[in-house]
Amino acid sequence: MKPQTMICRALLMSLLMGGALNLRAQEQNASGAEQPSQSAPTAVQSSVSPDNSSAWHARKGQYFRRNLGVDVLGVERVSSGEMLAFRYTILDPEKAKAFNDKRNSAYLIDEKSGAKLTVPQMEKVGALRTTTTPEAGRMYWMVFANTNRVVNVGSIVDVVIGDVRISGLTVEAK
């Protein structure tokens, strides 16, 4: 087996496991695990800055929820920075069809450098993105190759999927 294939498989497995653990944690939080009402908001409020994804979510997130049927979760650095994972939750499958349509090309653009990152196409696995029929309440993802680590934590990026452009996302550390 080629070393590239082995690395790609390992990266894909780590991404899938990370997404599954994240989804499981979200389900546990939503299933009634009561959290102290005072401590959680203060931690979130102290980390919000104008460049933070929470601030972006407050400003632009409602537009995407209402008009495109998705809740954008953000862009995270994965695989030691060699890849960037864009995650989103489908709220309205009819409105959000474009996000999982494999005919729509997807790429990520770094606002500072202008670098255009694409979704890697693996030999046996295919594109590293979710292309299943969208279901409400489920989290989906796509991965962009950041081979030369052009895009770093804190970079402002745009994600383009077909005709949809999501601007001003901040890359976060995992």
C-alpha positions as CSV (number, residue, x, y, z in Angstrom):
1,M,0.0,0.0,0.0
2,K,1.3,3.5,-0.9
3,P,2.4,5.7,2.0
4,Q,0.1,8.5,0.8
5,T,-2.9,6.1,0.9
6,M,-2.0,5.0,4.4
7,I,-1.7,8.6,5.6
8,C,-5.0,9.6,3.9
9,R,-6.8,6.7,5.5
10,A,-5.3,7.6,9.0
11,L,-6.4,11.2,8.5
12,L,-9.8,10.3,7.4
13,M,-10.2,7.9,10.4
14,S,-9.1,10.6,12.9
15,L,-11.5,13.1,11.4
16,L,-14.4,10.7,11.5
17,M,-13.6,9.7,15.1
18,G,-13.3,13.3,16.1
19,G,-16.6,14.1,14.5
20,A,-18.3,11.2,16.1
21,L,-17.0,12.1,19.6
22,N,-18.1,15.7,19.0
23,L,-21.6,14.6,18.0
24,R,-21.8,12.3,21.0
25,A,-20.8,15.1,23.4
26,Q,-23.4,17.4,21.8
27,E,-26.1,14.7,22.2
28,Q,-25.2,14.2,25.9
29,N,-25.4,18.0,26.5
30,A,-28.8,18.2,24.8
31,S,-30.2,15.1,26.5
32,G,-30.6,16.8,29.9
33,A,-27.2,17.1,31.4
34,E,-27.9,20.1,33.6
35,Q,-25.0,22.5,33.6
36,P,-24.6,25.4,36.1
37,S,-26.3,28.4,34.6
38,Q,-23.8,30.9,35.9
39,S,-20.4,29.3,35.0
40,A,-21.1,28.4,31.4
41,P,-22.1,31.8,30.1
42,T,-19.2,33.6,31.8
43,A,-16.7,31.3,30.2
44,V,-18.2,31.9,26.7
45,Q,-18.5,35.6,27.2
46,S,-14.9,36.0,28.3
47,S,-13.6,34.3,25.1
48,V,-15.7,36.3,22.7
49,S,-13.8,38.8,20.7
50,P,-14.6,40.6,17.4
51,D,-12.6,38.0,15.5
52,N,-14.0,35.0,17.3
53,S,-16.3,32.5,15.6
54,S,-18.9,33.1,18.3
55,A,-19.1,36.8,17.3
56,W,-19.4,35.7,13.6
57,H,-22.2,33.2,14.6
58,A,-24.1,36.0,16.4
59,R,-23.8,38.4,13.4
60,K,-24.2,36.1,10.3
61,G,-25.4,32.7,11.6
62,Q,-29.0,33.6,11.7
63,Y,-28.9,34.4,7.9
64,F,-27.7,30.9,7.1
65,R,-30.1,29.2,9.5
66,R,-33.1,31.1,8.0
67,N,-32.2,31.2,4.3
68,L,-30.0,28.2,3.7
69,G,-31.3,25.8,6.4
70,V,-27.9,25.2,8.0
71,D,-26.2,26.1,11.3
72,V,-22.5,26.8,10.5
73,L,-20.4,25.3,13.3
74,G,-17.1,26.6,12.0
75,V,-13.7,25.7,10.6
76,E,-11.1,23.9,12.7
77,R,-7.5,22.9,12.1
78,V,-7.1,19.1,12.1
79,S,-4.3,16.6,11.3
80,S,-1.6,18.9,12.8
81,G,-2.7,21.7,10.4
82,E,-2.4,19.7,7.3
83,M,-6.2,19.9,6.8
84,L,-9.1,22.1,7.8
85,A,-12.5,20.7,8.7
86,F,-15.6,22.7,8.0
87,R,-18.6,21.5,10.0
88,Y,-22.3,22.4,9.8
89,T,-25.6,21.1,11.0
90,I,-28.6,20.7,8.7
91,L,-31.8,22.4,10.0
92,D,-33.9,22.3,6.8
93,P,-32.9,19.5,4.4
94,E,-34.8,21.1,1.5
95,K,-33.0,24.4,1.8
96,A,-29.6,22.8,2.5
97,K,-29.5,20.4,-0.5
98,A,-26.6,22.4,-2.1
99,F,-24.3,21.6,0.8
100,N,-24.3,17.9,0.4
101,D,-24.6,17.8,-3.4
102,K,-21.4,16.2,-4.8
103,R,-21.9,18.0,-8.1
104,N,-21.2,21.3,-6.3
105,S,-17.5,21.9,-6.0
106,A,-16.3,23.1,-2.6
107,Y,-13.3,25.1,-1.7
108,L,-11.9,27.3,1.1
109,I,-10.3,30.7,0.4
110,D,-7.9,32.4,2.8
111,E,-8.8,36.1,2.8
112,K,-5.2,37.3,3.5
113,S,-3.2,35.2,1.0
114,G,-5.9,34.4,-1.5
115,A,-5.0,30.7,-1.3
116,K,-7.7,28.4,-2.6
117,L,-7.9,25.0,-0.8
118,T,-9.8,22.2,-2.3
119,V,-11.4,19.0,-0.9
120,P,-9.0,16.1,-1.4
121,Q,-10.2,13.3,-3.7
122,M,-9.0,10.0,-2.3
123,E,-8.5,7.0,-4.6
124,K,-10.7,4.5,-2.8
125,V,-12.7,6.7,-0.5
126,G,-13.6,9.6,-2.8
127,A,-14.0,13.2,-1.8
128,L,-13.4,14.0,1.9
129,R,-16.9,15.5,2.4
130,T,-20.3,14.4,3.4
131,T,-22.5,13.8,0.3
132,T,-25.4,11.8,1.8
133,T,-29.0,13.0,1.7
134,P,-29.3,15.7,4.3
135,E,-31.3,15.0,7.4
136,A,-32.5,17.7,9.9
137,G,-30.5,17.8,13.1
138,R,-27.4,15.9,11.9
139,M,-23.9,17.3,11.7
140,Y,-22.0,17.2,8.4
141,W,-18.4,18.0,7.4
142,M,-16.0,18.6,4.6
143,V,-12.2,18.7,4.8
144,F,-9.9,21.0,2.9
145,A,-6.2,20.1,2.2
146,N,-3.9,22.7,3.8
147,T,-0.7,21.0,2.5
148,N,1.7,23.8,2.9
149,R,-0.1,25.1,6.0
150,V,-0.9,28.4,4.2
151,V,-4.0,28.8,6.4
152,N,-3.3,29.0,10.2
153,V,-5.4,29.3,13.4
154,G,-6.9,32.8,13.5
155,S,-7.0,33.2,9.7
156,I,-10.2,34.6,8.2
157,V,-11.6,32.3,5.5
158,D,-14.5,31.9,3.1
159,V,-16.1,28.6,2.3
160,V,-17.6,28.3,-1.1
161,I,-20.0,25.4,-2.0
162,G,-21.5,25.7,-5.5
163,D,-23.2,29.1,-5.5
164,V,-23.2,29.5,-1.7
165,R,-20.4,31.6,-0.1
166,I,-19.9,31.7,3.7
167,S,-17.6,34.6,4.4
168,G,-15.6,35.7,7.4
169,L,-15.1,32.5,9.3
170,T,-12.2,32.3,11.7
171,V,-10.1,29.1,11.7
172,E,-9.9,27.7,15.2
173,A,-7.6,25.2,16.9
174,K,-9.3,21.9,17.7
